[in-house]
Amino acid sequence: MARDRGLHPQGHGAVECEHPALPGARGRDLCSRGGKDQPLPSPGGALSGFRGPKGTYDVIPGGREPHERPELWELVEGLARATFERYNYTRVSTPVFEETEVFVRSSGEASDIVRKEMFSFRDKGGRELTLRPEGTAGVVRAYIQHGLYKLAQPVKLWYMGPMFRHERQQKGRYRQHTQIGAEVLGSEDPLLDVEVIALLYELHRSVGVRDEVFYINNIGDFESRRRYFPELRAFLEKHRSELDPDSVERIEINPMRTFDSKDPNTQAVLEEAPTIGEFLSEPAKEHFEQVKAGLEALEIPYEVDERLVRGLDYYTLTVFEAKSGALGAQDTVGAGGRYNGLVSLLGGPDVPGMGFGTGIERILLAASAPEERAAVDVFVVTLVREARAPALRLATELRREGISCDLDYAGRSAKGQFKQADRLSARRVLVLGEDELSGGYVTLRDMDSGEQRGVPLSDGSAALLRELAR
């Protein structure tokens, strides 16, 4: 075992120290010590007989796609939490499954979610249950069940969790995806609509979503629809033979939902269809004008899309979609709107609501490549077996002070330990060898510059903490 070369500390000052066993700055391997490095396991090895279900993915170290990388998930969740805290939202969590009727009532029997996309099952007690396809219905159910309408209104809530839809897998679309959402219940103020859109805009901007524009529309209040639906139904009936089967079914249930059709023939027909803007009540018009003025005051980029209706029946008045030019054809990165009748529809009082949902997968696809972050701040390298227990004590002290730290548990050589530190993007390495143990110090090495110095441990980790804070 090669011995350390260097000056032992005198008093509490830093010590100049050189190790022949240490590699140079990051990217240069000057280590000549023996020992066998441990190779990384190759993906898809011989034991990979089982695979995740179709339309799902794993978040793992070294994930190939942005949404498969755990450090990016942590980044997005941290930025989301900070953004919601600035806006005074409280985090809530609801079950991943609900009674099926919750989603049938809220989303509407004619919606694609209810008709084609829900994962439903019967439990052992015979109850019909469904894995949640979206987050709003469960939050509203909890709002009613726990009497949150008795609190000072509005109640501002946010959540993050998995959603489940049986849909065709595409880039950024999965049968299990993770949604970040906000729900505000108890106010019909149009400025609240502006705040919710601004919140989504700030969240996306903090993560680095590129080329984002908000498309907004007003789909009317109940009075507006009372005027509009007969006219739209009459138009659609004239063109019934040209519509796709799903749109024909929607004529009676909710004719406005035909605008959601992806069928090219139906879309061509709808180019000539009357839009609800011609039938808006005066209160609905005023509401929309205030929303647009608010967005302009906050300099949030938006365009009005008179054919935007969203895919759920519970929306009223303001609806919106956030689209990113970085996503190509599947460009929606978040969406939401106002739902003034949903609480009463699910058995609660007549309370208005407003919210949005945005998928982490699509956020990360639309975001600029984030700066590479260190997996750990410090990696501890041990040169002799006797240094392992002191290394663990030192790492534990640093962790208790809020410094992320790791050390080798795989029996790597010194060279292998430095390679592992490099894989983890550790900014600094602490080295403990025979000389350090006998001299009561640790060698601190900067992995970028290659500079190193001895730091005394006579006062515990205090001197080291001061050095790490530099």
MARDO-700570 format. One record per residue (C-alpha): residue in one letter; z, x, y. Coordinates in steps of 0.02 Angstrom, whole numbers, plus 50000, padded with zeros to 5 digits. Layout:
REM residues N
AZXY...
***
This chain:
REM residues 470
M500005000050000A499475008050164R500895010050286D500915004250466R500675016950602G501445013850771L502885015350893H504485005950855P505174995650998Q506385003251119G507464989651198H506604973051240G504944979451303A503254976251222V502684990051105E500974998151089C500534997650905E498975000850800H498694995750619P497335004550519A497364989050410L496934976950550P495174971050587G494504972150763A494094957950881R493434941450811G491784944250721R492074962850684D492854967350516L493714984350525C494864981150377S494674993850238R496094987950128G495794982649950G496034965249879K494944950749836D494604936949961Q494634918949900P492934910149920L492844892749993P492494879349863S490694873649863P490384855149899G489814843949758G490534854549619A490614850749434L492104839149456S491234827349578G490894813549451F491574799449561R490884796249734G491454785349876P490774767449880K489094764449961G489234762850149T490824773250163Y491214791450203D492654803750196V493484812550342I493764830150277P493914848050339G492174854750373G491364837450374R489494838450408E489354823650526P490414822250684H491324806850619E491784816150459R492764829650551P494644826250565E494864836650723L493614825550815W494514809850756E496144816750824L495264820850987V494574803251008E496214794950959G497174805751081L495974802151224A496014783451182R497904783151181A497984792051349T496684780451426F497564764651367E499234771051429R498504773651603Y497944755451601N499644749151537Y499054743051366T500224741951215R499624747151043V499714733950905S499294734150720T498794719250612P498384717950425V496684723550363F496474706450280E496764688850346E496514671250283T494644668650273E494754653350385V495344664350530F493634672650536V492634656950494R493424647950642S493324662350764S491624669850724G490764653350684E490004646850523A488254651250583S488654669250623D487924683250518I489684689750492V490264673850404R488644669950313K488164687450252E489374701450293M491174697150247F492094704950100S493074689850038F494164687549884R495424675749807D497174682649778K498254678849626G499004664049717G497284656349745R497224660149931E495534664350008L495684680950100T494444692250190L494454710450241R494354709850429P492554711750493E493144713150675G494784715350766T494934701350894A495334686850777G496804695750695V497554700850862V497384683050928R498184676250769A499654688150793Y499774683250978I499964665050927Q501084667750775H502344678450868G502364668351028L501704682151140Y501064668551256K502894666251307L502934683651383A502394687551560Q500504685851563P499284693851545V499734703151385K498714719151368L498484725551190W497464738951103Y497194743650921M496294755950810G495894753250628P494604750350490M493424735450490F492334729850343R490584722450344H489344721150202E487824726650300R486384738450272Q486924756350299Q486094764950446K486514780050552G488174775750634R488364759350538Y489474758650384R490244745350273Q491924752350324H491984758250503T493414761850621Q493564751950780I494524754850940G494804738551031A495664730551179E496204712551201V496944705051360L497644687451345G498304675951480S497154677751631E495444671251681D495314682351836P493544689651845L494304706051904L495094707351732D493334707051659V492944721651773E494504731051719V494094728951534I492324735451560A492994749651667L494234753951530L492844755551401Y491814765651524E493254777651556L493614779351371H491804783551333R491684795451480S493264804651425V492494807751254G490824813051326V489674798351284R487974802351360D486704791751455E487754775851453V487254759451536F488164742751524Y487104727151495I487994711451552N487684692751553N488584676551589I488384664451444G489264650551537D490814639951524F490904623851424E490144613651566S488674625751579R488324624251393R488454605251398R486974605751518Y486024619851434F486094616151248P485024600151252E483644609251347L483684624251231R483714613351075A482214603551136F481254619651165L481714626650995E481254610450905K479504611750979H479334628950901R480314625850741S478874631150628E478784648050716L480624652250695D481444662050555P482564651850436D484194658250510S483674652950684V483174635650623E484924633450551R485684638450718I484764625350820E486104612150789I487634623250766N487404635050915P485624636250980M486054650551097R486344661650944T484474661450910F484344675051044D485214686450917S483734685450798K482864701750754D481334692550687P479814697550793N479014680150787T480634672050843Q480834684850981A479084681151043V479504662451051L481134665751143E480224675351280E479734658151347A481404649551314P482514643451456T484024654651488I485764648651529G485704656251703E484764640851763F486164629451702L487744638651754S489114628351836E489694633752008P491324641251941A490344651151811K489144657551943E490574662852056H491444671451911F489894681751873E489604686452054Q491374693452064V491124703151903K489524711151968A490314715152136G491794723152048L490694734151939E489704739652091A491304743952185L491844754952039E490094762652026I489914757951843P488054757651796Y487504740451735E485994729251712V485934710451690D485134704951525E484904685951526R484584685651338L486164694851290V487304682751195R488274693651070G488464689150886L490084679050886D490304660950934Y491944663051027Y491224671451183T491174662551352L490654668051526T490554687151533V489794696651386F489264714851386E488584729051281A488734747651315K487174757051261S486854775651252G485164783951264A485814797151144L485814785050996G483984780350980A483564762850915Q485344758650860D485974761951036T487494750451055V489094760551065G490294746651116A490304728251163G491414713651209G491684698851321R492764684351374Y493384671251250N494264657451345G494334645051200L494784656151053V496684655151063S496674636151058L495324636350923L496534646150812G497954633950845G498774641450998P498944635651179D497464635251298V497524653651347P496014663751406G495594680951338M494474695951364G494154711351258F493014724351181G492734734451024T491964751651004G491684761350844I492284779150825E490754783550721R489564778250858I490614786150994L490514803050908L488634801350879A488364797451064A489554810551131S489134827951188A489604841451064P491444844751101E492074862251130E492664870250969R494544868850963A495704880450872A496394872850713V497984882850742D498664892950888V499404906750781F499124913450605V500434924750525V499774939050417T500954947550294L500574965150233V501974966550105R502804954049990E504494956450074A503754949650236R503354932450166A505064924250190P505284931450368A503504925550407L503934907850355R505514908250462L504524914450611A503164901350586T504474887650574E505294893250738L503604892950826R503194875750757R504854869150821E504344875350993G502734865350984I501564879550933S500374875750789C500534889550661D500004893350483L500144907250355D499404911850187Y499964903250027A498474908549919G498924926649885R497524933449994S497364951750037A497604957250218K495714956150241G495694938750166Q497114933150279F496164938750434K494624929650372Q495664913950350A496344915850527D494554917050588R494044901450490L495464891950573S494914898450745A496664905150773R496754913050944R498144925050896V498774933350739L500534939450705V500674953850582L502224957850480G502204973850376E503454987050322D503574995150493E503814978350580L505184973350460S506124989750478G505844990550666G506274972550706Y504654967850790V503024958750757T501264964450801L500344951750909R498454952650904D497214943251014M495774938150900D494484937451039S494824953751130G495564963650986E497024968951095Q498694970651008R500484974951051G502174974850970V503414961451021P505274963650982L506204950550882S507954956450931D508244940251027G507434929150898S505764921850949A506134921251136A505124936851182L503704931251068L503654914051149R503514922351320E502054932751258L501184917751181A501364908151344R500424921751440
***
